[in-house]
Amino acid sequence: MDGVCGVGRRHISWAVIALLGTLGCGRSQSVDAGTDAGTADAETADSAIDANLDATVDAAACPTLGPYDACSERCGGALCGPGHFCEFELDFCFDSQPAGDHRSAGCDYNLDAPISQRPCYHGDRVCMTDDYPDGGATGRISGQCVPREACEDAVLFDLQVDCLYYDLSVATEPPPVEACPTSDNARTPLCGPTCGDCPVVLPGELDLFQVPCIGVNAGRGIGQCTFSPTNHCTPGDFALSNTEIYRGATACLVELGDEEPVGGWITYVDSCRQYRALYPDDFDCRDVDWNSVP
């Protein structure tokens, strides 16, 4: 990841930034000596920048968290490069989304409202959070979608974080490596480490939908792209029969367990059938009447 001015991040105090108004690239920002009355002040400001840079750590010596550079107090006050932001509770630079990409780089779960969940859309990332309720079943979980190696590095820094799969199982083990079949529907394709991420936008008019990847965990290497988490499906949900909104027939992808599932994720019906065929003991497809889709 490029640092400030392409030479690694260097600490520049807010006081100096305020003094100069704008800041260029390191030592090359020297102010030429002039003959006007402001020359002395300009040279003093330039010396202050150099002294400030000399007093900080070399960005190359700063720690990394998987692919993420350190920032703020963890790296002498270093800033993040373009396309990243400093998560100040952890002091590492995480990804920000490019303009026009409606997917979120973060993850969010409301444990008090199961229909309000936002897992990662990435096929190979997990949710890193520092507010997972230890043994609790209520509250809100939010975090950043990161590669698993960042979670492994977190242990080295004694970061008090958990890394979670879409189902909130702790990602202590990687998913199994499974060959990715060709998706039956490219609008809601298969996802996962070998399949890739869910689409930036769905082809057609569904360009405002978050497309979370559901199903990947320590026991499964392939997931299924689904529609926005605000369209988490429940029995009798009219959205399951509303082909106009989704431009096609949909089904509710539900995870099977000891109890009858009370909700799931909307995806196209052919995608749901394909995913169910991959993991018939783990998933089913339900229609608006909550019957299993043939």
C-alpha positions in Angstrom: 0.0 0.0 0.0 1.4 3.4 -0.9 2.1 5.8 1.9 1.9 9.5 2.0 3.4 11.0 -1.2 4.4 7.4 -2.3 7.3 7.1 0.1 5.8 5.5 3.1 3.8 7.3 5.8 5.4 10.1 7.8 4.0 11.9 10.8 3.1 15.5 10.2 1.6 17.2 13.2 -1.8 19.0 12.9 -0.1 22.1 14.1 2.2 22.2 11.1 -0.6 21.3 8.7 -2.6 24.2 10.1 0.4 26.5 9.8 0.9 25.7 6.1 -2.7 25.1 5.0 -1.7 22.4 2.6 1.1 19.9 2.6 3.1 18.5 -0.2 5.7 15.7 -0.3 8.2 15.5 2.6 11.5 17.2 2.3 10.9 18.2 -1.3 8.4 20.7 0.0 11.3 23.2 0.9 10.5 26.8 0.3 13.1 28.7 -1.8 14.8 31.6 -0.1 13.3 34.9 -1.3 13.8 38.5 -0.8 10.4 39.4 0.5 9.5 39.8 4.2 7.9 36.4 4.4 11.1 34.5 3.6 12.2 33.9 7.2 8.8 32.6 8.2 8.7 30.2 5.2 12.2 28.8 6.1 11.2 28.4 9.7 8.0 26.5 8.7 10.1 24.2 6.4 12.6 23.5 9.2 9.7 22.6 11.5 8.5 20.0 9.0 11.9 18.5 8.6 12.4 18.3 12.4 9.0 16.8 12.8 9.7 14.1 10.2 13.1 13.3 11.7 11.6 12.8 15.1 9.2 10.0 13.9 9.6 6.4 13.2 10.3 5.1 9.7 7.0 3.9 8.2 8.8 0.8 6.9 9.4 -0.2 10.5 5.8 0.1 11.5 3.8 -3.1 12.0 1.3 -4.5 9.5 -2.0 -6.3 10.1 -2.2 -8.7 7.2 -2.3 -6.4 4.2 -3.0 -3.3 6.4 -0.5 -0.7 7.4 -0.4 0.9 10.8 -1.5 4.5 11.4 -2.0 7.1 14.1 -0.3 6.3 17.4 0.8 2.8 16.4 3.0 4.4 13.7 4.2 7.7 14.9 1.0 9.5 13.8 1.2 8.2 10.2 -1.7 8.9 7.9 -3.4 6.4 5.5 -3.0 6.4 1.8 -5.7 6.9 -0.8 -8.5 4.3 -0.7 -8.0 3.6 3.1 -9.0 5.1 6.4 -7.5 4.9 9.9 -9.6 2.9 12.3 -8.6 4.8 15.3 -9.6 2.2 17.9 -7.2 -0.3 16.3 -4.8 2.2 14.6 -4.6 0.3 11.3 -5.6 1.5 7.8 -8.6 -0.4 6.4 -10.2 -0.3 3.0 -12.7 2.3 2.0 -15.0 1.8 -0.9 -14.4 3.5 -4.2 -17.0 5.9 -5.6 -20.0 4.2 -7.2 -19.4 1.0 -5.2 -22.6 0.5 -3.1 -21.2 -2.4 -1.2 -20.0 -1.8 2.3 -16.4 -2.6 3.4 -17.8 -3.2 6.8 -20.0 -5.7 8.5 -22.9 -5.1 10.9 -25.2 -7.4 12.9 -28.1 -6.4 15.2 -28.6 -9.4 17.4 -31.9 -8.0 18.6 -33.3 -7.8 15.1 -32.3 -10.9 13.1 -33.6 -9.4 9.8 -31.1 -6.6 10.1 -27.7 -8.2 9.3 -25.0 -7.2 6.9 -22.3 -9.8 6.5 -19.3 -9.3 4.2 -19.8 -9.4 0.4 -16.3 -10.6 0.0 -15.7 -14.3 -0.8 -12.5 -14.6 1.2 -13.0 -12.2 4.2 -14.4 -12.3 7.7 -15.8 -9.7 10.0 -13.2 -8.3 12.4 -14.9 -6.7 15.4 -14.0 -5.4 18.8 -17.5 -5.4 20.2 -18.6 -9.1 19.9 -20.6 -9.8 23.1 -18.7 -12.5 24.9 -21.3 -15.2 25.2 -24.1 -12.7 24.8 -27.1 -12.9 22.4 -28.1 -9.2 22.3 -26.6 -6.0 21.2 -24.9 -4.8 18.0 -21.8 -6.1 16.3 -20.0 -3.9 13.7 -16.6 -4.2 12.2 -14.4 -4.4 9.1 -14.3 -7.1 6.5 -10.7 -8.4 6.4 -8.7 -11.3 5.1 -8.1 -14.1 7.7 -4.4 -13.4 7.9 -5.2 -10.1 9.4 -7.0 -12.0 12.2 -3.9 -14.2 12.7 -1.7 -11.1 13.0 -4.1 -9.5 15.5 -2.9 -12.0 18.1 0.7 -10.6 17.7 -0.5 -7.2 18.8 -2.8 -8.5 21.5 -5.8 -6.8 19.8 -9.0 -7.5 21.6 -10.9 -8.5 18.5 -12.9 -11.5 17.2 -13.1 -12.6 13.6 -16.4 -14.0 12.6 -17.9 -15.8 9.6 -21.3 -14.7 8.3 -23.1 -16.9 10.9 -21.1 -15.4 13.7 -19.0 -18.5 14.2 -15.4 -17.6 15.2 -13.1 -17.8 12.2 -10.3 -19.7 14.0 -9.9 -22.1 11.1 -9.9 -21.3 7.4 -12.6 -22.6 5.0 -11.9 -25.8 3.2 -10.6 -25.4 -0.4 -13.3 -26.5 -2.8 -13.4 -26.2 -6.5 -15.9 -23.6 -7.6 -18.7 -24.7 -10.0 -20.0 -22.4 -12.8 -22.8 -20.4 -11.3 -26.3 -21.1 -12.6 -27.2 -17.4 -12.3 -24.5 -14.7 -12.8 -26.7 -12.1 -11.0 -26.5 -14.0 -7.7 -23.4 -16.2 -8.3 -21.6 -18.5 -6.0 -18.9 -16.8 -3.9 -16.1 -17.8 -1.6 -12.3 -18.1 -1.6 -12.3 -20.0 -4.9 -15.4 -18.3 -6.4 -14.7 -14.7 -5.7 -16.7 -11.8 -4.3 -20.3 -11.0 -4.8 -21.0 -8.4 -7.6 -20.4 -4.7 -7.1 -23.9 -4.1 -8.4 -26.4 -6.6 -9.8 -26.9 -6.2 -13.5 -30.1 -4.3 -14.3 -31.8 -1.9 -11.9 -30.8 -3.5 -8.6 -27.8 -1.2 -8.2 -28.4 -0.2 -4.7 -28.5 -3.6 -3.2 -25.8 -4.9 -0.8 -25.0 -8.4 -1.9 -23.7 -10.4 1.1 -22.0 -13.8 0.7 -23.7 -16.4 2.8 -22.5 -19.9 3.7 -18.7 -19.8 3.9 -17.3 -20.9 7.2 -14.8 -23.4 8.6 -16.9 -26.2 7.3 -17.8 -24.9 3.8 -15.6 -23.3 1.2 -18.4 -22.0 -1.1 -21.0 -19.5 -0.4 -24.0 -18.0 -2.2 -24.6 -14.3 -3.1 -27.9 -13.0 -1.8 -29.8 -9.8 -2.0 -29.7 -6.9 0.5 -29.8 -7.8 4.2 -32.8 -5.5 4.4 -34.6 -8.2 2.4 -33.9 -11.0 4.8 -36.8 -13.3 4.2 -39.3 -14.8 6.6 -42.4 -17.0 6.3 -45.1 -15.2 4.3 -42.7 -12.5 3.0 -44.3 -11.0 -0.1 -40.9 -10.3 -1.5 -40.5 -14.0 -2.3 -43.3 -13.7 -4.8 -42.5 -10.3 -6.1 -40.8 -11.0 -9.4 -41.1 -7.4 -10.6 -38.7 -6.0 -7.9 -36.1 -8.7 -8.5 -36.6 -9.2 -12.2 -37.0 -12.9 -11.7 -38.2 -15.7 -9.4 -36.7 -15.8 -6.0 -36.5 -18.2 -3.0 -35.4 -17.9 0.6 -32.1 -19.6 1.3 -32.4 -21.0 4.8 -29.9 -22.8 7.0 -31.1 -26.0 8.5 -30.5 -27.0 12.1 -32.2 -28.6 15.0 -35.1 -26.2 14.9 -37.3 -25.1 12.0 -35.6 -22.0 10.4 -37.5 -18.8 11.0 -35.7 -16.7 8.3 -33.1 -16.7 5.6 -31.7 -14.8 2.6 -33.4 -13.9 -0.7 -31.6 -15.1 -3.8 -32.7 -16.2 -7.3 -34.5 -19.5 -7.2 -32.0 -21.2 -9.6 -29.1 -20.0 -7.5 -30.8 -21.3 -4.4 -31.4 -24.8 -5.9 -27.7 -24.9 -7.0 -26.4 -24.0 -3.6 -28.8 -26.4 -1.8 -27.5 -29.2 -4.1 -23.9 -28.4 -2.9 -24.9 -28.7 0.8 -28.2 -30.6 1.0 -27.8 -31.3 4.7 -27.1 -27.6 5.6 -29.5 -25.5 3.4 -32.9 -25.5 1.9 -34.9 -23.2 -0.4 -38.4 -21.9 0.8 -41.2 -20.2 -1.1 -43.6 -17.6 0.2 -45.7 -20.3 1.9 -42.5 -21.6 3.6 -42.7 -24.8 1.6 -39.5 -26.4 0.3 -38.9 -25.3 -3.4 -38.8 -28.4 -5.6 
